[in-house]
Amino acid sequence: MSEIFSKVKNEIAAVLDKYPNGRSAVMDVLRIAQEANGGHLTKEALGEIAALLDMRPVEVNAAAAFYTMYRIQKPAGRHHIWVCRNISCSLLGAEHIIAYLERALRIKTGETTADDKFTLSTAECLGSCGTAPMMQIDDDYYENLTESKIDEILAEKGLK
Amino acid sequence: MVTVKINGKEITVADNTLILEAARDAGCEVPTFCYQADLMGLGSCRMCLVEIEGQKKLQPSCITPVLHGMSILTDSSTVTAARAGVLEFLLANHAMDCPVCDKAGECELQDMVYKYGPAKGAHAETKFKFHEKDYVLSPVIIKNSNRCVQCTKCVRVCREVVGVGVLGSVGRGDHQEETSFLKGLLDCDQDGNCIEVCPVGCFMRLPYRYKARQWDLKSADTVCPYCATGCRMVIEERDGVVVRARAQHGVGVNSETLCSRGRFGFDFIGNAERLTTPLVRKDGVLVPSTWEEAVAVIKENLSAFEGSRIGGVASPRLTNEELYLFQKLFREVLGSPNVDSSARWDSSGVEAFIKAAGMNEGGVSVFDCMDSDAVFIIGSQVSEENPVTDYIIRRISSGRRMNLVIASPRAMKLDSSAQTVVRHNPATEGALLKAIILTLNENKLSVSAGINAIKETKLTDCVASSGVSLEVIKRIADGLKNAESISILVGTEFLRFPEGIDGLDLLKDVCRKSLGKKLRILPLLDRCNQRGAWEMGVHPGFGTGYRAIAGRGMGTHAMLEAATRRGLDAMYVAGVDIASMYPDAGHAREALSALKFLVVQDMFLTDTTRLADVVLPSSAFAEKDGAFTNQEGRVQTIARLKNPPGKAKRDGDIIRAIGQSFERSFGPDNASLVFDEIRREAEMYKEVSLVFNNKRNIDNKLDNKEALVKASSALARGFSAWNGGAPSSEETGDYPFTLMTGNHLFHSGALSSNSASLSGLLRAAVVEISNEDADEMGVKSGSLVRVKGMTHESDMKVIVRRGSKKGVAFIAENFADTPVNRFFSRGRSGARVSITRLG
């Protein structure tokens, strides 16, 4: 077992206890592995998860690829920004927010800044329509966004 | 039964019939992409939508069962509009590169768009592309995901039928791609069933790429020349080169499936190394010659010897007609009783095997076997020797409750389908069976003579020698006791180690007579016409149709023994590489060299042909007509697609030419006349139907029982039992491993070694050991090791197999560079070896 896995061994064991079989725990284990690996899943990690849960590697690959929150073989920046672009946010200017972020970070959606600090992605509905437009950075929501609010948030997160 | 109306026509079908199947029964066409009879229903492609009166929404007919009184419309205007809509969406991202697509002309998407599709699409968006260039998934599979219709048949066939599950649906929505783990090279069975089920040009054969257009191909309906499962397939040629083999849905026992050997192994036919002209030895060197000269030399030399001092070995890959002529030539023209059909196993073991397996009782359908309460597979590495039989067993056993038991020293893919998996010591099938019988006999079954015979045998001895725990043996015995019907599938290990056969024979008697079970025995054989070879009488102990013969002749083993003692003068070998396949390379070579005259007919220059005085170039299955009898006893015809290369001749014509040089009237003259004579000579073949039901049968009736050979009444007596007994215990000290041999998934015998595609999958011999041994030795798959036996040593790579018996090593038998038969001595396909890590 690789270094990353031994670090979160107890966490994985606790998760496995909650499920009837290894297979059903795949999403939790993927999440733990991704966090432990600093935000993305490697080929080795997917292979190890498959062996651990008695699944075929391609099944783990498929499970991970289905959900946007897992990143496969693509390292993310230190902060991962998800901008909601579903109907409520779009009506209140999500496209504008995305364009502003792209300009501010000097990257395109899906890319990571040169200093590896930020990754910009879009997300389908994040379930916060009442406070649209909104985005999620790592585990936190940032709501009722405006350009000046974004400037503040990015400065706080360390954008130079 | 349920009565429904389809397009106004009333039809009564069984409960739970799918609307799709009912509609097709009623003769109504319903197009589908994702539906396949043998696979789990999905209902994802929406092509099969039908209208049910009273329901507002259209329903997918491939997953909706009929209900009594339903009125279904399959071609209402709503349905047609929906189909056109589905196709329009499928084309929204489709690559539309038909002009360069291998599938063009036989593409289901093309056909359906032509038939049901919209003339124009309304989509103006840029097409989504998975990738720019096609990518290679394996040495035989190339992929273009931009053509995918996401029916996921490839994923399902891989998981449900082949049982490897290396393909998955990665991504979601229109970005969902059916591919391998991170698009890496597939570590799989390389059987290409994903290619076969693919309705579009997404999965493609790499060797066939850009070779031909479907409409330029000439095809022949034939039978696979590898194992004895007897898969029906179509081979296709362009400009005299066979470029493709494929299976057809609903045709043959295999339906749409084939294994890697069947689908990609045909290319030995076009191998440039094929022999194209007769060779005659002059001044110690083989030189090109003419047929007239070669036949004259053969006549002159063979005439000089007494019949009983001539021996013949014919390949179990020849057709029934050729094999019949071969034994007729020996018995009636040359006056020799010495004929055999294998270099690998002893003829008296074969005789005992035929008796124990009840092969003279007629054909046994694999589907009937799978209908039993208990299925017991022993002596066969079925997943590798008979891959399509493995698919059939997996598919049927997953669909119904049955007790599947697999006994083999080596782990195999099919283990995951079994209720009980037994790992016994190599060559101890007999001990295992006797242990089961003694356990069954605990409650004193009505004592039959057979049980008396092993009364003295101690259960503990059997348990110890088989290396299986008593608990497992009890579980198997209980399983057999609790089943009303039992099928035993017996493999070629019984032929390699015939001492196990009496156990099988006894278990048959116990099950049938003492326990009153309905018992079927199906032999699992590894050469396409092995059963045919025996039934044509290419055996020293019996004649055509297992008929008793006057004097016993010598089998291969005895012929080689006789040759070394100068008791045999000449041999005529048709298509068998004795020097490479006989278990004792040195002995075989010495014996063949000791002959005064050796004729070998083969497609390739083999170790045996190099020793010959006359070499006759022969033909591949694609170059002749005739029939094969598969392991079940199903007689199926092969058809000629092309002519043999150069001056090579069909095996039947060669045998006939030699026969006619002795007797002008030797014949009959063509395959169908020979078969008529076989019908007259062999009662079993009298009523066999050769009619090929080659329609695409949508009701999936794969079990054409008309083709099975019938029981033979005259011959049940007269078989001699195996009396060789087990060899005395071998030395184990310095040689901790037992070396076994057999077929590899990608290779079996001389054909596969000459196939470029199969050699591309595995080029050289590897030694397979269990994970326990590998861990102890500190080796991994791919490590280099030295395999050392008492007579031979060789360096090769190791393959680790999880779950195999500790102390068992396996090397496939067909690699010319590392001939496993050098490890063996005097006809016994087992040896003790040591394995040491190098580097």
HADDOCK unambig.tbl for C-alpha pairs under 7 A between the chains (distance, minus, plus):
assign (segid A and resid 56 and name CA) (segid B and resid 165 and name CA) 6.74 0.50 0.50
assign (segid A and resid 56 and name CA) (segid B and resid 166 and name CA) 6.87 0.50 0.50
assign (segid A and resid 57 and name CA) (segid B and resid 181 and name CA) 5.97 0.50 0.50
assign (segid A and resid 58 and name CA) (segid B and resid 166 and name CA) 6.21 0.50 0.50
assign (segid A and resid 58 and name CA) (segid B and resid 167 and name CA) 6.37 0.50 0.50
assign (segid A and resid 58 and name CA) (segid B and resid 168 and name CA) 5.54 0.50 0.50
assign (segid A and resid 58 and name CA) (segid B and resid 180 and name CA) 5.98 0.50 0.50
assign (segid A and resid 58 and name CA) (segid B and resid 181 and name CA) 4.25 0.50 0.50
assign (segid A and resid 59 and name CA) (segid B and resid 168 and name CA) 6.01 0.50 0.50
assign (segid A and resid 61 and name CA) (segid B and resid 170 and name CA) 6.72 0.50 0.50
assign (segid A and resid 61 and name CA) (segid B and resid 181 and name CA) 6.29 0.50 0.50
assign (segid A and resid 61 and name CA) (segid B and resid 182 and name CA) 6.94 0.50 0.50
assign (segid A and resid 62 and name CA) (segid B and resid 168 and name CA) 6.34 0.50 0.50
assign (segid A and resid 62 and name CA) (segid B and resid 169 and name CA) 5.83 0.50 0.50
assign (segid A and resid 62 and name CA) (segid B and resid 170 and name CA) 4.22 0.50 0.50
assign (segid A and resid 62 and name CA) (segid B and resid 171 and name CA) 6.38 0.50 0.50
assign (segid A and resid 65 and name CA) (segid B and resid 170 and name CA) 5.77 0.50 0.50
assign (segid A and resid 65 and name CA) (segid B and resid 171 and name CA) 4.82 0.50 0.50
assign (segid A and resid 66 and name CA) (segid B and resid 170 and name CA) 6.75 0.50 0.50
assign (segid A and resid 66 and name CA) (segid B and resid 171 and name CA) 4.74 0.50 0.50
assign (segid A and resid 66 and name CA) (segid B and resid 172 and name CA) 5.44 0.50 0.50
